[in-house]
Amino acid sequence: MQRRPLVGVTTSEVRRAERTRPLREGEPPQHEMALGMPYVRALARAGAVPVVLPPLGVDAVPELLRCLQAVCLSGGPDLDPAAYGAKPSPDLGPTEPTLDVFELEVARVADAMGLPIFGICRGAQALNVARGGTLHQHLPAVTDNSIDHRQTAPGWEETHPVHVEPGSSLAAILGTDAPWVNTFHHQAVERLGRGLRAVAWAPDGTVEGIEDMSEHFVLGVQWHAETLDRPGQPHPRLFEALVAAAGGEQLDLAA
């Protein structure tokens, strides 16, 4: 019986102590790591055993990743622009710099180990920054505002189309070059990181997908693929492709 690959998934959000409601008989308020269940469900459905990675010190990252076969970088708050040498925009949202340090190290170490990597929303941005790229801190300042990238519709609803470069790995995995996606962000890729290329764009020109220029499975999408799992949607194939790569295989693109 073939073993299911262990896929690490980062916890890119923190439930802060001042916003928690502890039980009277429980522990005093403290920061808690938070991860939406759709991530682990999507990975499990694709055939992985998800392993949630606690945001420890960077010295623990190599040991955390040692037994994994792939990594998923999850969504979350804005990245602190100090990570790529920029000054904060007045429109920058809440950040968690300590968490940034951990997640960027996860991306770098996983990359150096040759692990397959899939970044989602903030995770795609973190992947780009880990490779030396930069971000637009506030999309309304650099786009024509024809697309609302912070939809108010539920996460399982698609609200705008994306053009995917024909012939790209992303297009092959999705089985289409014109998917519809959801959108919950106001930052996006600006200058591409080393060895990455843009392969998907929103109608307003926002980069929506990046991938490694080589055959190595390093992929990031700006939308929240983990909540787009209705029958007929192509997005679960992204997780299936990650799990296939984790097992040293390629997704059956004819399926």
N, C-alpha and C positions, 0 to 999 in steps of 0.2 A: 504494500500500500504506500503510495507516494505521500510524503509529508507535505503539509501545507506550509508555505513559506512564512517566516516571521517578518512582518512589515511594521517598522516603527512609525508612529504618527506623533508629531509635536503638539504640545498644548500651548497654543499661541495666545491664549487669553488668561487673564488673572481676575478672579472674583475677589475684589479688595475687601479688607476687613471691615472698613467703615460702611460697606454696603451689604454685609451679610446679616442674617437674622438667626443667630444661634439659639438652640434650645436652652431653656433655663438650666437643665441638668447637664448640658454639654460643655465643651471647652470654650474658653474666651474667644472673642472674634479674632480671626487671623486670615491672612491672605490664603486663597485656595486656587489651585490650578483648575482650569475649566476647558472642556472640550465637548462640542456638540456630538451627540450619539450618531448622527448621520454619517460622520466620517468612518467610524468603526463598523457600522452596518454595511456601508458601501464596500469597504475592504473585505469584510467577512463574506459578503455575497459573491465577491469576485474570487474567493478561494483562499484568502490569506488568513493568518492569525494576527490580528492587530495587536501591537504592543505600544501602549501609551508611554511616551518618553517624558519623565519629570524634568522640569527646568533646573538642573543642577549646575554646579560650576563647570567651566569649560574643560577642566582637567579630567572630568568624568566622562566626557563625550566619547572618546575612543573605546572605552570599556562598554558604554551603553550600546554602541553600534556593533560591537564585535560579533555578536551572535545573530545579527539581522541580515536579511537578504535584500531589503529595499527600505526606502524611507519616503513617507508622505509628509510634506510641509503644509500644515493646515492654515486656515484663514484666521484673522484676528485684527488687532488695532493697527494704527499707522506705525510705520517704521520711523524711528528717530533719525532725522537726516544727518546727524553726526556720524552715522555708520558709513556714509558715503561722502563725507567732507563738505556738506552743505549747511547753510544757515536755515533755521526753521522758518517756514512761511507763517504769516499771521493766521492762516486758515488751517494750520496743522491740527489734527485731532489729538486725542489722548494717546500717549505712547507709553511703552514699558521698556526702557533702555536695557535693563538687566536681562529681560527675556530676549530682547533682540540679540544680545551678545551670545546667549546660549543657542538660539535657533540658527544664527549665521554660522556658528561653529559646527553645528550639526550638518548644515549644508556643505561646508568646506570639507569636513572630515569624511562624510559619505561620498563626496565627489572624489576625494583623494583615494578612497578605498575602492572606487569603481562600482559603488552600489547604484542600482536604478533609483532615480529620484523623480517624484511627481509633486509639483507645487500647486496649491490652490489659492487663488486670490492673493492675500498677503504672502502666502507661501511662494507663489510665483515671483512676487516682488523681492522676497528674501533671497530666492535663488539667484535672481539677477544681481542683487547687491553683493552676494557672496562671491560672485564671479567678477566683481569690480565695476558693476554698472551703477546707474543712478535712477532716481524716480522723479516723476512729476508729483509734487506734493499736494496739488489741488487742481484736479482736472478742469473745473469751470474756468480757471484762469488761462488755459491753453487750448481749449476746444471751442466750437461754435455753439455749444450747449443744446445741440439738436437731440442728444441722447441723455436721458436721465440715468446716470450710473449708480444712483442710490434709489432703487425702486422701492415703492411702498407696497407692492403686491407681494404675496407670500413667496417664499423661496422656491417652491416647486413650480412656480409659473415663469415661463420664458417671456422676456419683454423686449428684446431687440435681437436682430440677426447679427451674425459674425461672418466675415469672409475669411476662409481658410485657404492658404496657398495650395493649389493643386500640386500633387506630387510630394508634399511634405509628409513627414511621419504622422503629424497630427491629423491631416486629412485622411490618410490611410486607416488610422485607428478608428476615427469617427465614422468613416464610410460616407462622408459628405464634405463638401467645401462651403456649405451654406447653412450651418446649424443655427438654431435660435437658442439664446442663453438667458440666464438671470443675471442680475448685476447689483452688487452691494459694496461699492468702493468709491473713493475719490482720489486715490493715488494710482499710478500706473507706471509702467516702464518708460524711462526717458532714453538714456544712453544704454545700449546693450552691453552686458558683461562679456567677458572673454569666451570665445567659442560658442556663443549663443546667436541665434538668428530669430527675428520676428517672423511668425508664420500665420498670424491671425489678427484681424483688425475689426473694430466696430465701425459703423458707417461714418463716425466723426473722426476717424483716424487713430483712435486709441488702440494701443497694442493690447491684444487679447490673448495671444498665445506665443510662447517662445519654446525653442527646442535646441538641443545640442547639434552642432554642425556635423558631428561624426555619427557613427552608428550606435554610440552609447545612449542608453535610455535616460535622458535628462529632459524633462518636459514640464512646462508650467502653463496653466490657463487662468485667466483673470476671473472667470465665472465660478460659481459654487456647484461643481458637477455632482457633489455628493447628495444634493437634494433633488436632482433631476433624474429620477429613476422610474418614471412611468413607462408602461409598455410602448415600444416604438421609438423611445428617445435613444440617441446614440451615446449619451454621456457615460453610462455604466461601462462602456468599452474602454474608457480611460483607465479605470481601476483594473479591469481584466488584463489590459496591456501591461500595467505595472506588475501585476502578480505573475504574468507569464515571463516577464523579464527577470523577476526575482528568482524564478525557477530555471533561468538560463535558456528560456524558450522565447518564441515570438508568438504574438496573438494570431490566431487563424483569421486573417482578414477576409476570407471568403465566407465566414460563418454569418 
